[in-house]
Amino acid sequence: MLPGNVNPRQMKAMMKKLGMNVEPIENVQEIVIKTAQGNYIFDAAEVTAMTMQGVTTYQIVGTPHFEEPAPEIPADDVAMVAAQAGVAPDAAKAALVATRGDIAEAILRLANHD
């Protein structure tokens, strides 16, 4: 039962009378909210779309996890690490991503894996 002792059928009729349309979005697999600080990722969420007076709003119900964005790695840094550590550019880039762009740490990590 909803607040005010209104049954769901009455609530649906009132919403229709007010021009509101509420629909669940089925089979949602993932939702990502991107911010400058990182991404909020909902792996499993319930999503409802509500349209009123031509404006649609979305409600997300679920628990997100937060991921910081991967740093942008300049090509010059990749080349330098690859040359210093004697590895392929792909390995150098992976090491730079893992060290969040720290060139010295990436070279040390690669050198210690020999």
The first five atom37 places (N, CA, C, CB, O) and aatype in JSON, in Angstrom:
{
  "aatype": [12, 10, 14, 7, 2, 19, 2, 14, 1, 5, 12, 11, 0, 12, 12, 11, 11, 10, 7, 12, 2, 19, 6, 14, 9, 6, 2, 19, 5, 6, 9, 19, 9, 11, 16, 0, 5, 7, 2, 18, 9, 13, 3, 0, 0, 6, 19, 16, 0, 12, 16, 12, 5, 7, 19, 16, 16, 18, 5, 9, 19, 7, 16, 14, 8, 13, 6, 6, 14, 0, 14, 6, 9, 14, 0, 3, 3, 19, 0, 12, 19, 0, 0, 5, 0, 7, 19, 0, 14, 3, 0, 0, 11, 0, 0, 10, 19, 0, 16, 1, 7, 3, 9, 0, 6, 0, 9, 10, 1, 10, 0, 2, 8, 3],
  "atom_mask": [
    [1, 1, 1, 1, 1],
    [1, 1, 1, 1, 1],
    [1, 1, 1, 1, 1],
    [1, 1, 1, 0, 1],
    [1, 1, 1, 1, 1],
    [1, 1, 1, 1, 1],
    [1, 1, 1, 1, 1],
    [1, 1, 1, 1, 1],
    [1, 1, 1, 1, 1],
    [1, 1, 1, 1, 1],
    [1, 1, 1, 1, 1],
    [1, 1, 1, 1, 1],
    [1, 1, 1, 1, 1],
    [1, 1, 1, 1, 1],
    [1, 1, 1, 1, 1],
    [1, 1, 1, 1, 1],
    [1, 1, 1, 1, 1],
    [1, 1, 1, 1, 1],
    [1, 1, 1, 0, 1],
    [1, 1, 1, 1, 1],
    [1, 1, 1, 1, 1],
    [1, 1, 1, 1, 1],
    [1, 1, 1, 1, 1],
    [1, 1, 1, 1, 1],
    [1, 1, 1, 1, 1],
    [1, 1, 1, 1, 1],
    [1, 1, 1, 1, 1],
    [1, 1, 1, 1, 1],
    [1, 1, 1, 1, 1],
    [1, 1, 1, 1, 1],
    [1, 1, 1, 1, 1],
    [1, 1, 1, 1, 1],
    [1, 1, 1, 1, 1],
    [1, 1, 1, 1, 1],
    [1, 1, 1, 1, 1],
    [1, 1, 1, 1, 1],
    [1, 1, 1, 1, 1],
    [1, 1, 1, 0, 1],
    [1, 1, 1, 1, 1],
    [1, 1, 1, 1, 1],
    [1, 1, 1, 1, 1],
    [1, 1, 1, 1, 1],
    [1, 1, 1, 1, 1],
    [1, 1, 1, 1, 1],
    [1, 1, 1, 1, 1],
    [1, 1, 1, 1, 1],
    [1, 1, 1, 1, 1],
    [1, 1, 1, 1, 1],
    [1, 1, 1, 1, 1],
    [1, 1, 1, 1, 1],
    [1, 1, 1, 1, 1],
    [1, 1, 1, 1, 1],
    [1, 1, 1, 1, 1],
    [1, 1, 1, 0, 1],
    [1, 1, 1, 1, 1],
    [1, 1, 1, 1, 1],
    [1, 1, 1, 1, 1],
    [1, 1, 1, 1, 1],
    [1, 1, 1, 1, 1],
    [1, 1, 1, 1, 1],
    [1, 1, 1, 1, 1],
    [1, 1, 1, 0, 1],
    [1, 1, 1, 1, 1],
    [1, 1, 1, 1, 1],
    [1, 1, 1, 1, 1],
    [1, 1, 1, 1, 1],
    [1, 1, 1, 1, 1],
    [1, 1, 1, 1, 1],
    [1, 1, 1, 1, 1],
    [1, 1, 1, 1, 1],
    [1, 1, 1, 1, 1],
    [1, 1, 1, 1, 1],
    [1, 1, 1, 1, 1],
    [1, 1, 1, 1, 1],
    [1, 1, 1, 1, 1],
    [1, 1, 1, 1, 1],
    [1, 1, 1, 1, 1],
    [1, 1, 1, 1, 1],
    [1, 1, 1, 1, 1],
    [1, 1, 1, 1, 1],
    [1, 1, 1, 1, 1],
    [1, 1, 1, 1, 1],
    [1, 1, 1, 1, 1],
    [1, 1, 1, 1, 1],
    [1, 1, 1, 1, 1],
    [1, 1, 1, 0, 1],
    [1, 1, 1, 1, 1],
    [1, 1, 1, 1, 1],
    [1, 1, 1, 1, 1],
    [1, 1, 1, 1, 1],
    [1, 1, 1, 1, 1],
    [1, 1, 1, 1, 1],
    [1, 1, 1, 1, 1],
    [1, 1, 1, 1, 1],
    [1, 1, 1, 1, 1],
    [1, 1, 1, 1, 1],
    [1, 1, 1, 1, 1],
    [1, 1, 1, 1, 1],
    [1, 1, 1, 1, 1],
    [1, 1, 1, 1, 1],
    [1, 1, 1, 0, 1],
    [1, 1, 1, 1, 1],
    [1, 1, 1, 1, 1],
    [1, 1, 1, 1, 1],
    [1, 1, 1, 1, 1],
    [1, 1, 1, 1, 1],
    [1, 1, 1, 1, 1],
    [1, 1, 1, 1, 1],
    [1, 1, 1, 1, 1],
    [1, 1, 1, 1, 1],
    [1, 1, 1, 1, 1],
    [1, 1, 1, 1, 1],
    [1, 1, 1, 1, 1],
    [1, 1, 1, 1, 1]
  ],
  "atom_positions": [
    [[0.83, -1.18, 0.0], [0.0, 0.0, 0.0], [0.88, 1.25, 0.0], [-0.95, 0.0, 1.21], [1.91, 1.27, 0.67]],
    [[0.51, 2.23, -0.71], [1.27, 3.46, -0.81], [0.84, 4.44, 0.28], [1.1, 4.09, -2.2], [-0.23, 4.28, 0.86]],
    [[1.65, 5.46, 0.56], [1.3, 6.44, 1.59], [-0.06, 7.07, 1.3], [2.37, 7.52, 1.68], [-0.43, 7.28, 0.14]],
    [[-0.8, 7.38, 2.38], [-2.11, 8.01, 2.21], [-3.2, 7.02, 1.87], [0.0, 0.0, 0.0], [-4.28, 7.41, 1.44]],
    [[-2.92, 5.72, 2.05], [-3.9, 4.67, 1.79], [-4.43, 4.69, 0.36], [-5.06, 4.8, 2.74], [-5.61, 4.43, 0.13]],
    [[-3.56, 5.0, -0.6], [-3.94, 5.0, -2.01], [-3.47, 3.67, -2.59], [-3.31, 6.22, -2.79], [-2.3, 3.31, -2.48]],
    [[-4.38, 2.95, -3.21], [-3.96, 1.68, -3.78], [-3.25, 1.91, -5.12], [-5.17, 0.74, -3.97], [-3.44, 2.96, -5.74]],
    [[-2.44, 0.96, -5.57], [-1.65, 1.15, -6.78], [-2.47, 1.49, -8.02], [-0.85, -0.08, -7.05], [-2.03, 2.27, -8.86]],
    [[-3.67, 0.91, -8.14], [-4.51, 1.22, -9.31], [-4.94, 2.68, -9.3], [-5.75, 0.31, -9.34], [-4.93, 3.35, -10.33]],
    [[-5.32, 3.17, -8.11], [-5.72, 4.57, -8.0], [-4.53, 5.49, -8.3], [-6.28, 4.87, -6.59], [-4.67, 6.51, -8.97]],
    [[-3.36, 5.11, -7.79], [-2.16, 5.91, -8.03], [-1.86, 5.97, -9.52], [-0.94, 5.33, -7.26], [-1.55, 7.04, -10.05]],
    [[-1.95, 4.84, -10.21], [-1.68, 4.81, -11.65], [-2.68, 5.68, -12.4], [-1.74, 3.36, -12.18], [-2.31, 6.39, -13.33]],
    [[-3.96, 5.64, -11.99], [-4.98, 6.47, -12.63], [-4.71, 7.95, -12.4], [-6.38, 6.1, -12.1], [-4.87, 8.76, -13.31]],
    [[-4.29, 8.31, -11.19], [-3.98, 9.72, -10.89], [-2.78, 10.19, -11.7], [-3.71, 9.91, -9.38], [-2.77, 11.31, -12.21]],
    [[-1.77, 9.33, -11.81], [-0.58, 9.7, -12.57], [-0.93, 9.9, -14.04], [0.51, 8.63, -12.42], [-0.43, 10.83, -14.68]],
    [[-1.78, 9.03, -14.58], [-2.19, 9.16, -15.98], [-2.96, 10.46, -16.18], [-3.05, 7.96, -16.41], [-2.77, 11.15, -17.18]],
    [[-3.82, 10.8, -15.22], [-4.62, 12.03, -15.29], [-3.71, 13.26, -15.28], [-5.62, 12.09, -14.12], [-4.01, 14.26, -15.93]],
    [[-2.6, 13.18, -14.56], [-1.64, 14.28, -14.49], [-0.68, 14.31, -15.67], [-0.86, 14.19, -13.2], [0.16, 15.21, -15.78]],
    [[-0.78, 13.33, -16.56], [0.1, 13.27, -17.73], [1.44, 12.64, -17.44], [0.0, 0.0, 0.0], [2.4, 12.85, -18.17]],
    [[1.51, 11.85, -16.37], [2.75, 11.18, -16.02], [2.74, 9.76, -16.59], [2.95, 11.15, -14.48], [1.73, 9.07, -16.54]],
    [[3.87, 9.36, -17.11], [4.03, 8.0, -17.62], [5.3, 7.42, -17.0], [4.09, 7.97, -19.2], [6.39, 7.97, -17.18]],
    [[5.16, 6.33, -16.26], [6.29, 5.69, -15.61], [6.44, 4.29, -16.17], [6.11, 5.66, -14.06], [5.5, 3.49, -16.16]],
    [[7.65, 4.0, -16.66], [7.91, 2.68, -17.24], [9.27, 2.17, -16.79], [7.83, 2.74, -18.78], [10.24, 2.91, -16.79]],
    [[9.33, 0.9, -16.41], [10.65, 0.32, -16.11], [11.42, 0.07, -17.41], [10.51, -1.0, -15.31], [10.82, -0.22, -18.45]],
    [[12.72, 0.17, -17.34], [13.57, -0.18, -18.48], [14.1, -1.58, -18.18], [14.75, 0.87, -18.7], [14.81, -1.79, -17.2]],
    [[13.75, -2.51, -19.02], [14.05, -3.92, -18.78], [15.46, -4.31, -19.25], [13.03, -4.8, -19.47], [16.03, -3.67, -20.13]],
    [[15.99, -5.34, -18.64], [17.25, -5.98, -19.04], [18.45, -5.03, -19.06], [17.1, -6.58, -20.39], [19.29, -5.12, -19.95]],
    [[18.53, -4.13, -18.08], [19.67, -3.22, -17.98], [20.9, -4.04, -17.59], [19.4, -2.07, -16.94], [20.87, -4.77, -16.6]],
    [[21.96, -3.92, -18.36], [23.17, -4.69, -18.09], [24.23, -3.88, -17.33], [23.76, -5.19, -19.39], [24.93, -4.43, -16.49]],
    [[24.33, -2.59, -17.64], [25.33, -1.76, -16.99], [24.98, -0.3, -17.19], [26.75, -2.06, -17.54], [24.46, 0.09, -18.24]],
    [[25.28, 0.51, -16.17], [25.12, 1.96, -16.28], [26.42, 2.58, -15.82], [23.89, 2.49, -15.42], [26.96, 2.19, -14.78]],
    [[26.94, 3.54, -16.59], [28.18, 4.22, -16.23], [27.9, 5.71, -16.18], [29.33, 3.89, -17.26], [27.41, 6.31, -17.14]],
    [[28.22, 6.31, -15.04], [28.13, 7.76, -14.88], [29.56, 8.27, -14.84], [27.3, 8.17, -13.58], [30.29, 8.0, -13.89]],
    [[29.95, 9.02, -15.87], [31.33, 9.51, -15.98], [31.44, 10.9, -15.37], [31.78, 9.53, -17.46], [30.64, 11.78, -15.66]],
    [[32.46, 11.07, -14.51], [32.76, 12.38, -13.94], [34.25, 12.66, -14.14], [32.37, 12.44, -12.43], [34.99, 11.77, -14.55]],
    [[34.67, 13.87, -13.85], [36.08, 14.21, -13.98], [36.94, 13.42, -12.99], [36.29, 15.72, -13.75], [38.1, 13.14, -13.27]],
    [[36.36, 13.04, -11.85], [37.11, 12.3, -10.84], [37.15, 10.8, -11.1], [36.51, 12.56, -9.49], [38.02, 10.11, -10.58]],
    [[36.21, 10.29, -11.9], [36.15, 8.86, -12.18], [34.76, 8.45, -12.61], [0.0, 0.0, 0.0], [33.92, 9.29, -12.91]],
    [[34.53, 7.14, -12.64], [33.26, 6.61, -13.13], [32.53, 5.84, -12.04], [33.5, 5.7, -14.34], [33.12, 5.05, -11.31]],
    [[31.23, 6.08, -11.95], [30.36, 5.3, -11.09], [29.73, 4.24, -11.98], [29.26, 6.2, -10.37], [29.05, 4.56, -12.95]],
    [[29.97, 2.97, -11.65], [29.51, 1.88, -12.5], [28.51, 1.02, -11.74], [30.7, 1.02, -13.0], [28.81, 0.47, -10.68]],
    [[27.31, 0.92, -12.3], [26.26, 0.06, -11.76], [26.23, -1.19, -12.63], [24.85, 0.79, -11.73], [25.85, -1.12, -13.8]],
    [[26.62, -2.34, -12.08], [26.6, -3.58, -12.85], [25.19, -4.15, -12.94], [27.53, -4.61, -12.23], [24.79, -4.67, -13.98]],
    [[24.44, -4.04, -11.86], [23.06, -4.5, -11.85], [22.22, -3.4, -11.23], [22.9, -5.86, -11.06], [22.44, -3.02, -10.07]],
    [[21.28, -2.88, -11.97], [20.48, -1.79, -11.46], [19.07, -1.87, -12.02], [21.11, -0.43, -11.81], [18.83, -2.41, -13.1]],
    [[18.14, -1.34, -11.25], [16.77, -1.2, -11.73], [16.63, 0.25, -12.2], [15.71, -1.56, -10.6], [16.98, 1.18, -11.48]],
    [[16.12, 0.42, -13.41], [15.98, 1.76, -13.97], [14.52, 1.99, -14.34], [16.9, 1.94, -15.21], [13.87, 1.15, -14.96]],
    [[14.02, 3.16, -13.95], [12.66, 3.55, -14.27], [12.71, 4.89, -14.98], [11.77, 3.63, -12.98], [13.4, 5.81, -14.55]],
    [[11.96, 5.0, -16.08], [11.86, 6.26, -16.82], [10.5, 6.87, -16.51], [12.04, 6.03, -18.37], [9.47, 6.21, -16.63]],
    [[10.5, 8.14, -16.1], [9.26, 8.84, -15.81], [9.18, 10.06, -16.73], [9.18, 9.26, -14.3], [10.06, 10.92, -16.73]],
    [[8.1, 10.13, -17.51], [7.9, 11.25, -18.4], [6.73, 12.06, -17.88], [7.65, 10.78, -19.85], [5.64, 11.54, -17.63]],
    [[6.97, 13.38, -17.73], [5.93, 14.29, -17.26], [6.12, 15.62, -17.96], [5.97, 14.46, -15.69], [7.21, 16.2, -17.92]],
    [[5.08, 16.1, -18.61], [5.11, 17.36, -19.34], [6.25, 17.39, -20.35], [5.23, 18.54, -18.38], [6.91, 18.42, -20.51]],
    [[6.48, 16.28, -21.03], [7.47, 16.21, -22.09], [8.9, 16.05, -21.62], [0.0, 0.0, 0.0], [9.81, 16.0, -22.45]],
    [[9.13, 15.96, -20.32], [10.48, 15.8, -19.78], [10.6, 14.41, -19.18], [10.81, 16.9, -18.72], [9.76, 14.0, -18.38]],
    [[11.64, 13.68, -19.59], [11.86, 12.34, -19.07], [13.0, 12.37, -18.06], [12.16, 11.34, -20.21], [14.08, 12.89, -18.34]],
    [[12.74, 11.8, -16.89], [13.77, 11.64, -15.87], [13.96, 10.14, -15.62], [13.39, 12.39, -14.54], [13.04, 9.34, -15.83]],
    [[15.15, 9.78, -15.18], [15.47, 8.39, -14.96], [15.85, 8.18, -13.51], [16.61, 7.93, -15.89], [16.6, 8.98, -12.93]],
    [[15.34, 7.12, -12.92], [15.69, 6.77, -11.55], [16.49, 5.46, -11.61], [14.41, 6.62, -10.65], [16.07, 4.49, -12.23]],
    [[17.65, 5.48, -10.94], [18.52, 4.31, -10.9], [18.53, 3.79, -9.47], [19.97, 4.65, -11.4], [18.8, 4.55, -8.53]],
    [[18.24, 2.52, -9.29], [18.31, 1.89, -7.98], [19.33, 0.76, -8.06], [16.9, 1.36, -7.51], [19.16, -0.19, -8.82]],
    [[20.39, 0.88, -7.27], [21.43, -0.12, -7.26], [22.63, 0.38, -6.5], [0.0, 0.0, 0.0], [22.62, 1.5, -5.98]],
    [[23.67, -0.43, -6.43], [24.89, -0.06, -5.72], [26.04, 0.04, -6.72], [25.22, -1.09, -4.6], [26.42, -0.95, -7.34]],
    [[26.59, 1.25, -6.88], [27.69, 1.4, -7.84], [29.04, 1.1, -7.19], [27.71, 2.82, -8.43], [29.17, 1.11, -5.96]],
    [[30.03, 0.83, -8.03], [31.41, 0.86, -7.58], [32.09, 1.99, -8.33], [32.14, -0.53, -7.82], [31.66, 2.37, -9.42]],
    [[33.15, 2.53, -7.75], [33.82, 3.7, -8.31], [35.15, 3.29, -8.92], [34.04, 4.78, -7.23], [35.91, 2.55, -8.31]],
    [[35.42, 3.76, -10.12], [36.7, 3.52, -10.79], [37.31, 4.86, -11.17], [36.52, 2.62, -12.04], [36.67, 5.7, -11.8]],
    [[38.56, 5.04, -10.78], [39.27, 6.25, -11.2], [39.62, 6.11, -12.68], [40.56, 6.49, -10.33], [39.87, 5.01, -13.16]],
    [[39.65, 7.24, -13.4], [39.98, 7.14, -14.83], [41.44, 6.76, -15.03], [39.67, 8.47, -15.53], [42.31, 7.13, -14.24]],
    [[41.69, 6.03, -16.09], [43.07, 5.68, -16.42], [43.78, 6.94, -16.89], [43.13, 4.56, -17.53], [43.2, 7.75, -17.62]],
    [[45.03, 7.11, -16.49], [45.75, 8.32, -16.91], [46.06, 8.27, -18.4], [47.05, 8.49, -16.1], [46.23, 7.19, -18.98]],
    [[46.13, 9.43, -19.01], [46.54, 9.5, -20.41], [48.07, 9.4, -20.44], [46.03, 10.83, -21.11], [48.77, 10.16, -19.76]],
    [[48.56, 8.48, -21.22], [50.0, 8.24, -21.28], [50.53, 8.77, -22.61], [50.33, 6.72, -21.12], [50.16, 8.26, -23.67]],
    [[51.39, 9.8, -22.57], [51.96, 10.35, -23.81], [52.83, 9.31, -24.53], [52.79, 11.61, -23.51], [53.5, 8.5, -23.89]],
    [[52.81, 9.35, -25.84], [53.59, 8.42, -26.66], [55.09, 8.54, -26.36], [53.33, 8.67, -28.16], [55.81, 7.55, -26.41]],
    [[55.54, 9.77, -26.06], [56.96, 9.97, -25.74], [57.35, 9.2, -24.48], [57.27, 11.47, -25.55], [58.45, 8.64, -24.4]],
    [[56.45, 9.16, -23.48], [56.72, 8.43, -22.24], [56.79, 6.93, -22.52], [55.63, 8.72, -21.18], [57.65, 6.23, -21.97]],
    [[55.9, 6.44, -23.36], [55.9, 5.02, -23.72], [57.22, 4.66, -24.4], [54.69, 4.67, -24.64], [57.83, 3.65, -24.08]],
    [[57.65, 5.5, -25.35], [58.89, 5.24, -26.07], [60.09, 5.26, -25.13], [59.08, 6.28, -27.18], [60.99, 4.42, -25.24]],
    [[60.11, 6.2, -24.2], [61.22, 6.3, -23.26], [61.3, 5.07, -22.36], [61.09, 7.58, -22.41], [62.37, 4.5, -22.16]],
    [[60.16, 4.65, -21.81], [60.14, 3.49, -20.93], [60.51, 2.23, -21.7], [58.76, 3.32, -20.27], [61.27, 1.4, -21.2]],
    [[59.99, 2.08, -22.91], [60.31, 0.91, -23.74], [61.82, 0.83, -24.01], [59.52, 0.95, -25.08], [62.42, -0.24, -23.93]],
    [[62.41, 1.97, -24.34], [63.84, 2.01, -24.65], [64.68, 1.72, -23.4], [64.23, 3.37, -25.24], [65.62, 0.93, -23.46]],
    [[64.35, 2.35, -22.29], [65.13, 2.19, -21.05], [65.01, 0.78, -20.48], [64.67, 3.2, -20.01], [65.98, 0.23, -19.96]],
    [[63.81, 0.18, -20.57], [63.59, -1.14, -19.99], [63.85, -2.26, -21.0], [62.17, -1.25, -19.46], [63.9, -3.43, -20.62]],
    [[64.01, -1.91, -22.27], [64.25, -2.91, -23.3], [63.05, -3.82, -23.53], [0.0, 0.0, 0.0], [63.19, -5.03, -23.68]],
    [[61.85, -3.21, -23.55], [60.61, -3.99, -23.74], [59.82, -3.41, -24.9], [59.75, -4.01, -22.45], [60.13, -2.33, -25.41]],
    [[58.8, -4.14, -25.3], [57.93, -3.67, -26.37], [57.08, -2.5, -25.88], [57.02, -4.82, -26.87], [56.81, -2.39, -24.68]],
    [[56.65, -1.62, -26.79], [55.82, -0.48, -26.4], [54.55, -0.87, -25.64], [55.45, 0.31, -27.62], [54.13, -0.15, -24.74]],
    [[53.93, -1.99, -25.99], [52.72, -2.43, -25.28], [53.01, -2.7, -23.81], [52.13, -3.69, -25.94], [52.22, -2.31, -22.94]],
    [[54.13, -3.35, -23.52], [54.51, -3.64, -22.14], [54.84, -2.35, -21.4], [55.72, -4.6, -22.1], [54.5, -2.2, -20.22]],
    [[55.49, -1.42, -22.09], [55.84, -0.14, -21.48], [54.58, 0.64, -21.13], [56.73, 0.7, -22.42], [54.47, 1.22, -20.05]],
    [[53.62, 0.64, -22.05], [52.38, 1.37, -21.78], [51.62, 0.73, -20.62], [51.48, 1.4, -23.05], [51.09, 1.44, -19.77]],
    [[51.56, -0.59, -20.58], [50.88, -1.28, -19.48], [51.53, -0.93, -18.14], [50.91, -2.81, -19.71], [50.83, -0.73, -17.14]],
    [[52.85, -0.86, -18.11], [53.56, -0.51, -16.87], [53.27, 0.94, -16.48], [55.08, -0.72, -17.05], [53.1, 1.25, -15.3]],
    [[53.2, 1.82, -17.45], [52.88, 3.22, -17.16], [51.45, 3.38, -16.64], [53.07, 4.08, -18.41], [51.2, 4.18, -15.74]],
    [[50.54, 2.64, -17.2], [49.15, 2.68, -16.72], [49.1, 2.16, -15.28], [48.21, 1.85, -17.64], [48.43, 2.75, -14.43]],
    [[49.8, 1.06, -15.02], [49.8, 0.47, -13.68], [50.42, 1.4, -12.63], [50.56, -0.85, -13.69], [50.04, 1.37, -11.46]],
    [[51.36, 2.22, -13.06], [52.03, 3.14, -12.13], [51.47, 4.56, -12.22], [53.53, 3.17, -12.4], [52.04, 5.51, -11.7]],
    [[50.32, 4.67, -12.9], [49.63, 5.95, -13.07], [50.54, 7.02, -13.68], [49.1, 6.45, -11.72], [50.49, 8.18, -13.29]],
    [[51.37, 6.59, -14.66], [52.2, 7.52, -15.42], [53.57, 7.8, -14.84], [0.0, 0.0, 0.0], [54.3, 8.63, -15.38]],
    [[53.95, 7.12, -13.76], [55.25, 7.34, -13.13], [56.32, 6.61, -13.95], [55.25, 6.85, -11.63], [56.4, 5.38, -13.91]],
    [[57.12, 7.36, -14.69], [58.11, 6.79, -15.61], [59.15, 5.96, -14.87], [58.8, 7.9, -16.39], [59.43, 4.82, -15.26]],
    [[59.74, 6.51, -13.81], [60.79, 5.8, -13.07], [60.25, 4.49, -12.48], [61.36, 6.7, -11.96], [60.91, 3.46, -12.57]],
    [[59.09, 4.54, -11.89], [58.51, 3.34, -11.29], [58.2, 2.29, -12.36], [57.24, 3.69, -10.5], [58.38, 1.1, -12.13]],
    [[57.72, 2.75, -13.5], [57.42, 1.8, -14.6], [58.69, 1.1, -15.07], [56.75, 2.54, -15.78], [58.68, -0.11, -15.29]],
    [[59.78, 1.85, -15.22], [61.04, 1.24, -15.65], [61.53, 0.25, -14.6], [62.11, 2.32, -15.9], [62.0, -0.84, -14.94]],
    [[61.44, 0.61, -13.32], [61.88, -0.3, -12.25], [61.04, -1.56, -12.24], [61.81, 0.38, -10.88], [61.59, -2.65, -12.08]],
    [[59.74, -1.45, -12.4], [58.87, -2.63, -12.42], [59.25, -3.55, -13.56], [57.41, -2.22, -12.55], [59.33, -4.77, -13.38]],
    [[59.48, -2.98, -14.73], [59.82, -3.8, -15.9], [61.2, -4.44, -15.71], [59.8, -2.95, -17.18], [61.4, -5.59, -16.11]],
    [[62.14, -3.71, -15.13], [63.49, -4.23, -14.92], [63.47, -5.37, -13.89], [64.43, -3.11, -14.46], [64.27, -6.3, -14.01]],
    [[62.6, -5.31, -12.91], [62.52, -6.34, -11.87], [61.79, -7.58, -12.32], [61.84, -5.78, -10.67], [61.82, -8.59, -11.61]],
    [[61.14, -7.55, -13.48], [60.42, -8.72, -13.97], [61.3, -9.63, -14.82], [59.23, -8.29, -14.76], [60.82, -10.65, -15.33]],
    [[62.55, -9.29, -14.99], [63.45, -10.13, -15.81], [63.88, -11.35, -15.05], [64.68, -9.35, -16.25], [64.63, -12.17, -15.58]]
  ]
}
